[in-house]
Structure formats: structure tokens, C-alpha cells
Amino acid sequence: MDALLIVGMIGSIYVAGWLAEHRGRSFKIWAWIAAFIGPLAFVVLLFPNLRRRNSS
């Protein structure tokens, strides 16, 4: 059970960083944020997409 929790936490770090990168933010910064606050880092989805704004 503990191993599954650890794998889930590491997965959420990667996913939060990936989502942040695709929204025009830094992968590294959001991965570290996710490492400290866990799945709450998915708050990045609430922020505006910077790439969409730059491409118009």
C-alpha cells in the first residue's frame, strides 16, 4: 500500500509539471510545487493559458 502511494505521488508531480508546461509555465517550478503540496498543485489548471495568449 505504501509503495502504491509513493508511485501515485511521483506520478502527480510529473503530471502537474507536464500540465504546467503545456499551459506556458515552467515544468521545474510546478514539479517542485507538486512535490511540496502534492495533488493540490493541479491548481495550475485554474490559471490562464499563457501559450494561447502569446500565439494570437
N, CA, C and O atoms as CSV, one atom per row, in Angstrom:
chain,resi,resn,atom,element,x,y,z
A,1,MET,N,N,0.827,-1.194,0.000
A,1,MET,CA,C,0.000,0.000,0.000
A,1,MET,C,C,0.872,1.259,0.000
A,1,MET,O,O,0.567,2.227,-0.696
A,2,ASP,N,N,1.944,1.244,0.773
A,2,ASP,CA,C,2.827,2.409,0.823
A,2,ASP,C,C,3.508,2.648,-0.525
A,2,ASP,O,O,3.672,3.791,-0.951
A,3,ALA,N,N,3.901,1.568,-1.187
A,3,ALA,CA,C,4.563,1.706,-2.491
A,3,ALA,C,C,3.600,2.319,-3.509
A,3,ALA,O,O,4.011,3.128,-4.341
A,4,LEU,N,N,2.343,1.944,-3.447
A,4,LEU,CA,C,1.347,2.487,-4.360
A,4,LEU,C,C,1.147,3.978,-4.120
A,4,LEU,O,O,0.989,4.744,-5.070
A,5,LEU,N,N,1.153,4.388,-2.871
A,5,LEU,CA,C,1.024,5.802,-2.531
A,5,LEU,C,C,2.217,6.600,-3.053
A,5,LEU,O,O,2.047,7.696,-3.587
A,6,ILE,N,N,3.401,6.063,-2.902
A,6,ILE,CA,C,4.611,6.746,-3.378
A,6,ILE,C,C,4.591,6.877,-4.896
A,6,ILE,O,O,4.924,7.934,-5.432
A,7,VAL,N,N,4.207,5.819,-5.587
A,7,VAL,CA,C,4.122,5.874,-7.049
A,7,VAL,C,C,3.083,6.909,-7.479
A,7,VAL,O,O,3.311,7.648,-8.437
A,8,GLY,N,N,1.963,6.969,-6.793
A,8,GLY,CA,C,0.933,7.960,-7.106
A,8,GLY,C,C,1.417,9.384,-6.884
A,8,GLY,O,O,1.109,10.271,-7.681
A,9,MET,N,N,2.165,9.615,-5.820
A,9,MET,CA,C,2.682,10.952,-5.541
A,9,MET,C,C,3.704,11.374,-6.592
A,9,MET,O,O,3.685,12.515,-7.052
A,10,ILE,N,N,4.589,10.466,-6.971
A,10,ILE,CA,C,5.575,10.782,-8.000
A,10,ILE,C,C,4.885,11.026,-9.332
A,10,ILE,O,O,5.282,11.912,-10.089
A,11,GLY,N,N,3.864,10.250,-9.617
A,11,GLY,CA,C,3.092,10.458,-10.847
A,11,GLY,C,C,2.414,11.809,-10.866
A,11,GLY,O,O,2.368,12.460,-11.910
A,12,SER,N,N,1.881,12.248,-9.727
A,12,SER,CA,C,1.211,13.545,-9.685
A,12,SER,C,C,2.210,14.690,-9.854
A,12,SER,O,O,1.856,15.743,-10.385
A,13,ILE,N,N,3.441,14.500,-9.413
A,13,ILE,CA,C,4.481,15.514,-9.621
A,13,ILE,C,C,4.732,15.684,-11.113
A,13,ILE,O,O,4.787,16.804,-11.621
A,14,TYR,N,N,4.884,14.565,-11.808
A,14,TYR,CA,C,5.144,14.633,-13.244
A,14,TYR,C,C,3.949,15.233,-13.999
A,14,TYR,O,O,4.128,16.084,-14.870
A,15,VAL,N,N,2.742,14.790,-13.664
A,15,VAL,CA,C,1.553,15.277,-14.373
A,15,VAL,C,C,1.348,16.774,-14.141
A,15,VAL,O,O,1.005,17.498,-15.076
A,16,ALA,N,N,1.551,17.244,-12.922
A,16,ALA,CA,C,1.408,18.677,-12.639
A,16,ALA,C,C,2.434,19.488,-13.431
A,16,ALA,O,O,2.105,20.546,-13.968
A,17,GLY,N,N,3.663,19.005,-13.507
A,17,GLY,CA,C,4.689,19.682,-14.296
A,17,GLY,C,C,4.362,19.684,-15.773
A,17,GLY,O,O,4.546,20.692,-16.455
A,18,TRP,N,N,3.878,18.559,-16.267
A,18,TRP,CA,C,3.507,18.444,-17.679
A,18,TRP,C,C,2.354,19.391,-18.022
A,18,TRP,O,O,2.389,20.074,-19.046
A,19,LEU,N,N,1.341,19.426,-17.165
A,19,LEU,CA,C,0.215,20.336,-17.397
A,19,LEU,C,C,0.673,21.794,-17.381
A,19,LEU,O,O,0.245,22.599,-18.208
A,20,ALA,N,N,1.543,22.120,-16.436
A,20,ALA,CA,C,2.047,23.492,-16.350
A,20,ALA,C,C,2.817,23.868,-17.614
A,20,ALA,O,O,2.655,24.968,-18.142
A,21,GLU,N,N,3.646,22.956,-18.090
A,21,GLU,CA,C,4.435,23.226,-19.291
A,21,GLU,C,C,3.532,23.455,-20.504
A,21,GLU,O,O,3.801,24.335,-21.321
A,22,HIS,N,N,2.489,22.686,-20.619
A,22,HIS,CA,C,1.576,22.842,-21.749
A,22,HIS,C,C,0.691,24.078,-21.622
A,22,HIS,O,O,0.012,24.459,-22.576
A,23,ARG,N,N,0.698,24.694,-20.460
A,23,ARG,CA,C,-0.054,25.931,-20.260
A,23,ARG,C,C,0.880,27.142,-20.249
A,23,ARG,O,O,0.466,28.246,-19.894
A,24,GLY,N,N,2.153,26.931,-20.642
A,24,GLY,CA,C,3.095,28.037,-20.791
A,24,GLY,C,C,3.848,28.385,-19.528
A,24,GLY,O,O,4.386,29.486,-19.412
A,25,ARG,N,N,3.897,27.479,-18.592
A,25,ARG,CA,C,4.612,27.726,-17.342
A,25,ARG,C,C,5.793,26.769,-17.203
A,25,ARG,O,O,5.949,25.843,-18.000
A,26,SER,N,N,6.611,26.996,-16.200
A,26,SER,CA,C,7.821,26.208,-16.010
A,26,SER,C,C,7.521,24.819,-15.433
A,26,SER,O,O,6.864,24.683,-14.401
A,27,PHE,N,N,8.026,23.785,-16.136
A,27,PHE,CA,C,7.866,22.414,-15.660
A,27,PHE,C,C,8.527,22.240,-14.306
A,27,PHE,O,O,7.932,21.686,-13.382
A,28,LYS,N,N,9.780,22.724,-14.189
A,28,LYS,CA,C,10.547,22.520,-12.955
A,28,LYS,C,C,9.886,23.170,-11.744
A,28,LYS,O,O,9.781,22.552,-10.684
A,29,ILE,N,N,9.448,24.395,-11.899
A,29,ILE,CA,C,8.847,25.104,-10.764
A,29,ILE,C,C,7.590,24.386,-10.304
A,29,ILE,O,O,7.403,24.179,-9.105
A,30,TRP,N,N,6.724,24.001,-11.237
A,30,TRP,CA,C,5.474,23.352,-10.856
A,30,TRP,C,C,5.699,21.932,-10.364
A,30,TRP,O,O,4.923,21.437,-9.547
A,31,ALA,N,N,6.735,21.271,-10.839
A,31,ALA,CA,C,7.062,19.947,-10.308
A,31,ALA,C,C,7.493,20.070,-8.846
A,31,ALA,O,O,7.109,19.245,-8.016
A,32,TRP,N,N,8.283,21.090,-8.528
A,32,TRP,CA,C,8.686,21.302,-7.137
A,32,TRP,C,C,7.484,21.684,-6.261
A,32,TRP,O,O,7.367,21.229,-5.123
A,33,ILE,N,N,6.613,22.507,-6.793
A,33,ILE,CA,C,5.401,22.863,-6.050
A,33,ILE,C,C,4.593,21.602,-5.759
A,33,ILE,O,O,4.099,21.414,-4.648
A,34,ALA,N,N,4.462,20.746,-6.762
A,34,ALA,CA,C,3.719,19.497,-6.574
A,34,ALA,C,C,4.413,18.588,-5.559
A,34,ALA,O,O,3.747,17.869,-4.814
A,35,ALA,N,N,5.738,18.616,-5.525
A,35,ALA,CA,C,6.466,17.793,-4.557
A,35,ALA,C,C,6.176,18.246,-3.130
A,35,ALA,O,O,6.133,17.427,-2.212
A,36,PHE,N,N,5.978,19.545,-2.944
A,36,PHE,CA,C,5.727,20.058,-1.601
A,36,PHE,C,C,4.258,20.005,-1.193
A,36,PHE,O,O,3.944,19.683,-0.047
A,37,ILE,N,N,3.357,20.317,-2.125
A,37,ILE,CA,C,1.945,20.371,-1.718
A,37,ILE,C,C,1.105,19.234,-2.297
A,37,ILE,O,O,-0.097,19.155,-2.048
A,38,GLY,N,N,1.737,18.363,-3.065
A,38,GLY,CA,C,1.043,17.191,-3.575
A,38,GLY,C,C,0.045,17.523,-4.661
A,38,GLY,O,O,0.249,18.454,-5.440
A,39,PRO,N,N,-1.033,16.766,-4.714
A,39,PRO,CA,C,-2.020,16.933,-5.786
A,39,PRO,C,C,-2.689,18.306,-5.809
A,39,PRO,O,O,-3.348,18.643,-6.792
A,40,LEU,N,N,-2.542,19.087,-4.777
A,40,LEU,CA,C,-3.106,20.439,-4.796
A,40,LEU,C,C,-2.436,21.321,-5.843
A,40,LEU,O,O,-2.943,22.395,-6.165
A,41,ALA,N,N,-1.308,20.879,-6.372
A,41,ALA,CA,C,-0.614,21.647,-7.408
A,41,ALA,C,C,-1.409,21.687,-8.705
A,41,ALA,O,O,-1.077,22.459,-9.605
A,42,PHE,N,N,-2.435,20.883,-8.815
A,42,PHE,CA,C,-3.262,20.917,-10.018
A,42,PHE,C,C,-4.054,22.214,-10.114
A,42,PHE,O,O,-4.840,22.395,-11.044
A,43,VAL,N,N,-3.853,23.105,-9.168
A,43,VAL,CA,C,-4.445,24.442,-9.228
A,43,VAL,C,C,-3.934,25.186,-10.469
A,43,VAL,O,O,-4.514,26.192,-10.877
A,44,VAL,N,N,-2.854,24.687,-11.059
A,44,VAL,CA,C,-2.325,25.288,-12.292
A,44,VAL,C,C,-3.397,25.302,-13.381
A,44,VAL,O,O,-3.350,26.141,-14.281
A,45,LEU,N,N,-4.341,24.406,-13.312
A,45,LEU,CA,C,-5.422,24.373,-14.300
A,45,LEU,C,C,-6.345,25.584,-14.184
A,45,LEU,O,O,-7.057,25.916,-15.132
A,46,LEU,N,N,-6.335,26.239,-13.032
A,46,LEU,CA,C,-7.190,27.402,-12.836
A,46,LEU,C,C,-6.581,28.681,-13.394
A,46,LEU,O,O,-7.284,29.673,-13.592
A,47,PHE,N,N,-5.270,28.661,-13.650
A,47,PHE,CA,C,-4.593,29.831,-14.167
A,47,PHE,C,C,-4.792,29.940,-15.674
A,47,PHE,O,O,-4.985,28.928,-16.348
A,48,PRO,N,N,-4.749,31.143,-16.202
A,48,PRO,CA,C,-4.933,31.297,-17.652
A,48,PRO,C,C,-3.806,30.631,-18.438
A,48,PRO,O,O,-2.671,30.524,-17.975
A,49,ASN,N,N,-4.158,30.194,-19.631
A,49,ASN,CA,C,-3.199,29.552,-20.511
A,49,ASN,C,C,-2.340,30.637,-21.167
A,49,ASN,O,O,-2.849,31.434,-21.955
A,50,LEU,N,N,-1.057,30.672,-20.850
A,50,LEU,CA,C,-0.163,31.698,-21.391
A,50,LEU,C,C,0.172,31.454,-22.858
A,50,LEU,O,O,0.415,32.411,-23.593
A,51,ARG,N,N,0.191,30.229,-23.292
A,51,ARG,CA,C,0.534,29.941,-24.686
A,51,ARG,C,C,-0.550,30.419,-25.627
A,51,ARG,O,O,-0.239,30.923,-26.707
A,52,ARG,N,N,-1.786,30.281,-25.264
A,52,ARG,CA,C,-2.871,30.716,-26.134
A,52,ARG,C,C,-2.807,32.220,-26.325
A,52,ARG,O,O,-3.056,32.722,-27.421
A,53,ARG,N,N,-2.476,32.941,-25.263
A,53,ARG,CA,C,-2.389,34.392,-25.326
A,53,ARG,C,C,-1.240,34.829,-26.216
A,53,ARG,O,O,-1.381,35.811,-26.945
A,54,ASN,N,N,-0.103,34.135,-26.186
A,54,ASN,CA,C,1.068,34.521,-26.969
A,54,ASN,C,C,0.933,34.173,-28.447
A,54,ASN,O,O,1.559,34.821,-29.286
A,55,SER,N,N,0.138,33.173,-28.780
A,55,SER,CA,C,0.059,32.733,-30.167
A,55,SER,C,C,-0.902,33.569,-31.005
A,55,SER,O,O,-0.912,33.423,-32.227
A,56,SER,N,N,-1.713,34.443,-30.397
A,56,SER,CA,C,-2.660,35.219,-31.197
A,56,SER,C,C,-2.089,36.508,-31.695
A,56,SER,O,O,-2.776,37.263,-32.383
